[in-house]
Each structure stands twice: as structure tokens, then as C-alpha cells.
Amino acid sequence: MLTNAKRVYALKEFTVELRAKGWYYWRTYGDKDNVKGPYSTMASVTLMIARELKKEMVKRDAPYSLD
């Protein structure tokens, strides 16, 4: 079992682009064929990115879970 010590995560980066139909995003260093969107507002696209970052943090932190 891993100890419950301080943990720091460097999370993946995203690219966001405003196009004619709305906001789109994708992982900066990933597969640009996996573009997500359109989103109508900047708030909507940033919320989706936040959800993806949360999933990544949960996945990385799973070995430390004390459940």
C-alpha cells in the first residue's frame, strides 16, 4: 500500500479554439482528430476541460485512495 503523502500532479494541456460554430478543444500534444465541440460559450468549454482534468486526477490518485 502506498503512503498517504503529499502528491503533486502535472496535468495535461489543452488547446481551445473559437470557430464559426463555437468553441472547440483538444489535448495540445494529443490526437487533433479527437476535437471536442462546439460549445456555445467560453464558460462551457472551460467547464468541460475542468471535468477532464478531474477524471485525470482521480485516475492518478486511485493508488493512494484510503477507501
ZIMO-V959225 format. One record per backbone hydrogen bond with DSSP energy under -0.5 kcal/mol. CO is the residue of the C=O (numbers start at 1). NH is the residue of the N-H. Records with the same first field share a line. If there is no record, write none. Layout:
CO=NH, NH
This chain:
3=5
9=11
13=28
15=26
17=19, 24
19=22
22=19
23=38, 39
24=17
25=36
26=15
27=30
30=32
31=34
36=25
39=23
41=45
42=46
43=47
44=48
45=49
46=50
47=51
48=52
49=53
50=54
51=55
52=56
53=57
54=58
55=59
56=60
57=61
58=62
59=62
61=64
62=65
63=2
